[in-house]
């Protein structure tokens, strides 16, 4: 269930060019989704052109 909720939020970020904040092992990663698969999400931010995070490492997501 969490994976499909994550994918819904990834699609929203990608299609509307809106930011997400990922919570990964006590750290936060903010950016806009470029693409995603069943295994990973690829994002970009003002600081980084490319950020790749394994979906199984994500603890939570916040929509900006």
PATIZA-584025 format. One record per atom (N, C-alpha, C): chain; atom name; residue number from 0; x, y, z. Coordinates in steps of 0.001 Angstrom, whole numbers, plus 524288, in hexadecimal, padded with zeros to 5 digits. Example, Ala and Ser with C-alpha at 12.3 -4.5 7.8 and 13.67 -1.06 7.14 Angstrom:
2
   mol   atom   seq      px      py      pz
     A      N     0   83386   7E9C6   81E78
     A     CA     0   8300C   7EE6C   81E78
     A      C     0   83390   7F31C   81E78
     A      N     1   83232   7F736   81BA8
     A     CA     1   83566   7FBDC   81BE4
     A      C     1   83264   8001E   81EBE
! end
This chain:
64
   mol   atom   seq      px      py      pz
     A      N     0   80333   7FB54   80000
     A     CA     0   80000   80000   80000
     A      C     0   8035D   804E9   80000
     A      N     1   80770   8051B   80324
     A     CA     1   80AC1   809C0   8035E
     A      C     1   80D55   80AD5   7FE28
     A      N     2   80EF1   806B8   7FB5F
     A     CA     2   81188   8077E   7F65F
     A      C     2   80DDE   80A29   7F282
     A      N     3   808E9   80892   7F241
     A     CA     3   80549   80B12   7EEA1
     A      C     3   80435   810B6   7F03C
     A      N     4   8040D   811D7   7F542
     A     CA     4   8036C   8173C   7F70E
     A      C     4   8082B   81A7F   7F590
     A      N     5   80CCD   8182B   7F62E
     A     CA     5   81193   81AD9   7F48A
     A      C     5   81153   81BFE   7EEB4
     A      N     6   80FC9   8181F   7EB93
     A     CA     6   80FA8   818D5   7E5E9
     A      C     6   80BB0   81CFC   7E454
     A      N     7   80755   81D62   7E716
     A     CA     7   80382   82181   7E600
     A      C     7   805EE   826DE   7E6EE
     A      N     8   808D8   8276A   7EB2B
     A     CA     8   80B56   82C69   7EC5A
     A      C     8   80FC1   82D92   7E885
     A      N     9   812B4   82985   7E6E7
     A     CA     9   816C8   82A4A   7E2FD
     A      C     9   8146B   82C48   7DDE2
     A      N    10   81019   829E2   7DC3C
     A     CA    10   80D85   82B6F   7D75A
     A      C    10   80B7A   83109   7D7B7
     A      N    11   8094E   8327D   7DC19
     A     CA    11   80769   837CE   7DCED
     A      C    11   80BE3   83BB9   7DC78
     A      N    12   81043   83A95   7DEF6
     A     CA    12   814D2   83E01   7DEB0
     A      C    12   816D5   83E6B   7D918
     A      N    13   8172B   839F3   7D66B
     A     CA    13   8193B   839E7   7D118
     A      C    13   815A6   83CDE   7CD5B
     A      N    14   8109A   83BCD   7CD8F
     A     CA    14   80CF7   83E20   7C9CC
     A      C    14   80BF9   843F0   7CACD
     A      N    15   80C0E   84595   7CFBD
     A     CA    15   80AEA   84B09   7D10C
     A      C    15   80FCA   84E2D   7D24D
     A      N    16   8145B   84BA3   7D1F5
     A     CA    16   81956   84E45   7D30F
     A      C    16   8195C   850B4   7D88C
     A      N    17   8172B   84DCB   7DC46
     A     CA    17   816E9   84F98   7E1B3
     A      C    17   81AC3   84C88   7E505
     A      N    18   81CCF   84F0A   7E8F2
     A     CA    18   820C5   84CA6   7EC3B
     A      C    18   81EAA   848BB   7F02B
     A      N    19   8220E   84509   7F187
     A     CA    19   82110   8413D   7F5AE
     A      C    19   825A9   84158   7F968
     A      N    20   824A0   83FE4   7FE34
     A     CA    20   828D9   83EF5   801EA
     A      C    20   8289E   83940   80375
     A      N    21   82CFB   8367D   802AA
     A     CA    21   82D61   8310A   80435
     A      C    21   8300E   830CE   8097B
     A      N    22   82E43   82D45   80CCA
     A     CA    22   830B3   82C52   811D8
     A      C    22   8335B   82705   8117F
     A      N    23   8388D   8270F   811DF
     A     CA    23   83BAE   8225D   8110D
     A      C    23   83F81   821C9   81598
     A      N    24   83E9A   81E0D   818E9
     A     CA    24   8420C   81CD6   81D49
     A      C    24   843A7   821AE   82068
     A      N    25   83FD2   824E3   821D5
     A     CA    25   840C6   8297A   82505
     A      C    25   8428A   82E4C   82203
     A      N    26   84328   82DD7   81CF1
     A     CA    26   844C1   8323C   819A8
     A      C    26   84029   833EB   81646
     A      N    27   8404A   838C7   8145E
     A     CA    27   83C54   83A8D   810B6
     A      C    27   83EE5   83BBC   80B79
     A      N    28   83C17   83A6D   80754
     A     CA    28   83DE4   83B65   80207
     A      C    28   83969   83E06   7FF29
     A      N    29   83A2D   842DA   7FD6E
     A     CA    29   8361A   845D1   7FAC7
     A      C    29   8375F   8463C   7F4FB
     A      N    30   83352   845F4   7F1C0
     A     CA    30   83417   84692   7EC28
     A      C    30   82F0F   84592   7E931
     A      N    31   82F8A   845BC   7E3FC
     A     CA    31   82B36   844B5   7E06C
     A      C    31   82C5C   83F91   7DDAF
     A      N    32   82875   83C35   7DD46
     A     CA    32   82933   8371C   7DAD4
     A      C    32   829D7   837AD   7D4F5
     A      N    33   82DEE   83533   7D2EA
     A     CA    33   82EE3   834F2   7CD46
     A      C    33   82C94   82FE5   7CB24
     A      N    34   82DB1   82B89   7CDDC
     A     CA    34   82BA2   82675   7CC48
     A      C    34   82BB1   822D4   7D101
     A      N    35   828E3   81E69   7D073
     A     CA    35   828E0   81A87   7D4A1
     A      C    35   8278E   81538   7D262
     A      N    36   8292E   8113A   7D53B
     A     CA    36   82800   80BCF   7D3D9
     A      C    36   8265A   8090E   7D8DD
     A      N    37   825DA   803ED   7D89C
     A     CA    37   82481   800F2   7DD4A
     A      C    37   828F1   800DC   7E13F
     A      N    38   82DB8   801F9   7DF79
     A     CA    38   8324F   80193   7E2D5
     A      C    38   8347A   806C8   7E4BA
     A      N    39   833F6   80AEF   7E19E
     A     CA    39   8368C   80FDF   7E2F7
     A      C    39   8337E   81489   7E0E4
     A      N    40   83492   81902   7E342
     A     CA    40   83263   81DEF   7E169
     A      C    40   836FB   82189   7E022
     A      N    41   8369A   82432   7DBB2
     A     CA    41   83AA3   827E6   7DA18
     A      C    41   8385B   82D67   7DA87
     A      N    42   83B4B   830D0   7DD21
     A     CA    42   83984   83622   7DE17
     A      C    42   83DBE   83A01   7DC82
     A      N    43   83C3C   83EFE   7DC57
     A     CA    43   83FFE   8433E   7DBB1
     A      C    43   83E9B   84778   7DFAF
     A      N    44   84282   84A9B   7E0EF
     A     CA    44   8419C   84ED9   7E4AA
     A      C    44   844BF   85391   7E2E4
     A      N    45   8445E   857CF   7E5C9
     A     CA    45   84778   85C6C   7E492
     A      C    45   84D44   85B4F   7E54A
     A      N    46   84E84   857E5   7E8E5
     A     CA    46   853F8   856B6   7EA13
     A      C    46   8562D   8525C   7E6A6
     A      N    47   852FB   84E77   7E547
     A     CA    47   854D3   849E8   7E267
     A      C    47   8519E   84910   7DD70
     A      N    48   85450   847AA   7D938
     A     CA    48   851AB   84688   7D44A
     A      C    48   84F06   84136   7D45E
     A      N    49   8513B   83D98   7D769
     A     CA    49   84F23   8384A   7D77C
     A      C    49   84FBD   835E9   7DCF1
     A      N    50   84B5D   83402   7DF04
     A     CA    50   84B42   8315A   7E40E
     A      C    50   8484B   82C43   7E325
     A      N    51   84A97   827D7   7E488
     A     CA    51   847FA   822CC   7E3F4
     A      C    51   84790   8204D   7E95E
     A      N    52   842C6   81ED3   7EAD9
     A     CA    52   841CF   81C7E   7EFFA
     A      C    52   83EE6   8175A   7EF39
     A      N    53   840C4   81343   7F1CB
     A     CA    53   83DFD   80E43   7F1AF
     A      C    53   838E0   80EC6   7F4B8
     A      N    54   834AC   80D02   7F26C
     A     CA    54   82F8C   80D7F   7F4DF
     A      C    54   82F48   80A83   7FA09
     A      N    55   831FC   8060C   7FA68
     A     CA    55   831B8   8030E   7FF44
     A      C    55   8348D   805B2   803CE
     A      N    56   83759   809F9   802D3
     A     CA    56   839FB   80CF4   806F0
     A      C    56   836B8   81185   808F6
     A      N    57   83280   812D0   8063D
     A     CA    57   82F5B   81762   80798
     A      C    57   82BC9   81621   80C3D
     A      N    58   82C27   81968   81051
     A     CA    58   828CE   818D0   814F3
     A      C    58   823B4   81BD2   81460
     A      N    59   823D5   82039   81195
     A     CA    59   81F2E   8236C   810EF
     A      C    59   81FF1   8278F   80CC0
     A      N    60   81B97   82A01   80B2B
     A     CA    60   81BAE   82E05   80718
     A      C    60   8180D   83273   808C5
     A      N    61   819C5   83743   807BA
     A     CA    61   81672   83BD9   8088E
     A      C    61   81615   83ED6   8036B
     A      N    62   8116F   8408B   80220
     A     CA    62   81078   84384   7FD4E
     A      C    62   810F8   84953   7FE8A
     A      N    63   813CA   84C2F   7FB50
     A     CA    63   8147C   851CE   7FC38
     A      C    63   81090   854FB   7F954
! end
